[in-house]
Amino acid sequence: MLALHLLQSSLVYVNTQLIQAVLRDPGRGLSPLFWTHINPYGRFYLDMDTRLDLTAA
């Protein structure tokens, strides 16, 4: 249960960062279907050697 809570909190943080990056660029818009980057089932492949580029827009 605690692991799922941590996963949910992490997902909210990443979504917030992605939305802020999109809103900085006036030429881009948001889709109401903002869940395509989530894989709730199956395997999760984590590459701990790379980071999300949240500054590129």
N, C-alpha and C positions, 0 to 999 in steps of 0.2 A: 504494500500500500504506500509506503513512504517513497519507494522508487518511482511509482507512478506519479506521485505528487511532485517529485523532483523533475521528472520528465515534462510534466505539464507546465511547471514554472519556467523551465528552460525554453520550451516552445513559445510561451508568451513573450519571453525576452527576445528571442530571435525574430519573432513576428513583428514586435515593436521596432526593432532596428531596421528590418526590411521596409516597413511602412514609412518610417522616417526618411529612409534613403529615397523612396519613390516620391514622397511629397516634396522633397527638396527640388526636384526637377519638374518645372511647370508643364513640360511637354508630355509627361507620362500620366497615366491614370491607374486606378485600382479596379480590380475585378471583384465582384461579390463572391466568386468561387476561389477563395484564397486558401486552398487546402491541398493543392497539387504537390507541394513539396513534403507532405506528411505521408509516411508509410506506417499505418497503425498495425499492420500484420506482416509477418515474415521476418526476414533477417535485416539487421541494421549493420551496414558496413561503415565503420568509423575510421577515418584517416586522421590520426592524431598528429601527423606531421604538417598538415596544412590548416589554414584558418579561413573562415568566411571573409570575403572581401566586402565589407559593409560600407567602404568609402567610395567604391566605384559606382557610378550611376550613369 
